[in-house]
Amino acid sequence: MAISMESSSKSRKETVLIKYAIFSRLLVLFLTILWRSLLQPYDTSAALNPPCLYHKEDSPPFLVANATSRSLENSVVWDSVYFLRITECGYEYEQTYAFLPLLPFFISLFSRTVFAPLVPLIGLRAVMVLSGYIVSNLAFILAAIYLFRLSVIILKDSEASFRASIVFCFNPASIFYSSIYSESLYALFSIGGVYHLLSGTSNVAVLWLALSGCARSNGVLNAGYICFQTMHRAYEALYQKRRTYVSYKYLAMQVLVAGFLRCVCICLPFVAFQAYGYYNLCHGRTLDEMRPWCKGRIPLLYNFIQSHYWGVGFLKYFQFKQLPNFLLASPILSLAVCSIMSYMKSRPELFISLGFQATEKEKRSVAGLYSLKDAVKPNVKTSTNEGNRDIRQRKPSSKKDVTVTKVAPEKSGYFSADVFPFIVHLGLMATTAFFIMHVQVATRFLSASPPLYWFASSLIASPEHSKWGYLIWSYCAAYILLGTLLFSNFYPFT
């Protein structure tokens, strides 16, 4: 009965969350239209649409000029121009290979199926623009749902999970989740992939995480969740010496091989896309015709494009003239640092032991991360007396070596052991954003990281930190207003 009531409560919260997600997208749309009507765009060159370099004669473009088509095409700004150009013409230039193909694929799919009847009315390019907006906004709503479901598994508190998901709906990078950008698809497949991983459907999880790597290059970092899972499962198989019909060494090897193959599958789409770029731009050319990156020992196109065309590199952005951009990114970076430091102060033993000092109860709480349970075949019998899995608490070889090690008490919510791999992932992302990338991009780069919203949820609910909750909501509101104002009118934002 209690389980039924809890499930009903989660369903109600999920329904309310969908309403909030839709409302947030409508709010961003309203503000975008408002600012576009009140201000003159700084740059109108995006409306220009020269013919494709390799246009096929058998599929001429539909050109229709009316108010609707002009309004849609004029709304295309910043990186949206690249995504639409790739959808329409493919990868024509070297720098376009910095934009991965998942979003163009979905735009093309929608514009040639669901919205194909609109092509004669507003033109093919306008239909592509409309498809791009639909894809991004629909993916955002689904990402919010998956964040709630993932949060329930991790936090084990539907109220805290609901708060975290609401903050995500109004996150400071909202304008990008409603524009023709890859943020929404990345958030959907990365958050959804981890949710499936924790739900025990590893193969589905690998597919989703691989798709996140087709949306954004940082999707390959999601393989870290598989690495964490594999590391703990292999440790359990080796050192717990379960009494099974299968040798524990064989089981550990099986876990390692399976984890390695899953990581390869997650990284494969990004690697395959780099190979595709190499084939198009380097294959069959003489040494004099080749670009510098083609001659590299590892010809990685993506790194070259980021460095050559946008000046991305370690400490390259540390210039006095970039101080305003550091200030623009400071709120999200501060939130990330505070969330990491708070967790580190609460659970230092997890950082020291890479999660191995999580308590027995915590390790059993999420089978998808720590336990070997769902990795063992049903016909394999396991010992009921598994012993303590703590790396410092294995049975000593002699009585003289007996030591007593205190185990940290179980902590729930944001400070549970289940959050640890997410904190490590956030730390790596924040470090990359600060030291290597254009720092202002950090606002949207980190916006798909669940621990930010879990930490914000804990602050909002805490009476001791109520002022921080107000600051978080003020930050989100200010950046939604600022983002819709600047970004939609082609002024620099994040």
Order of alpha helices (4+ residues) and beta strands (2+ residues): alpha-alpha-alpha-alpha-alpha-alpha-alpha-alpha-alpha-alpha-alpha-alpha-alpha-alpha-alpha-alpha-alpha-alpha-alpha-alpha
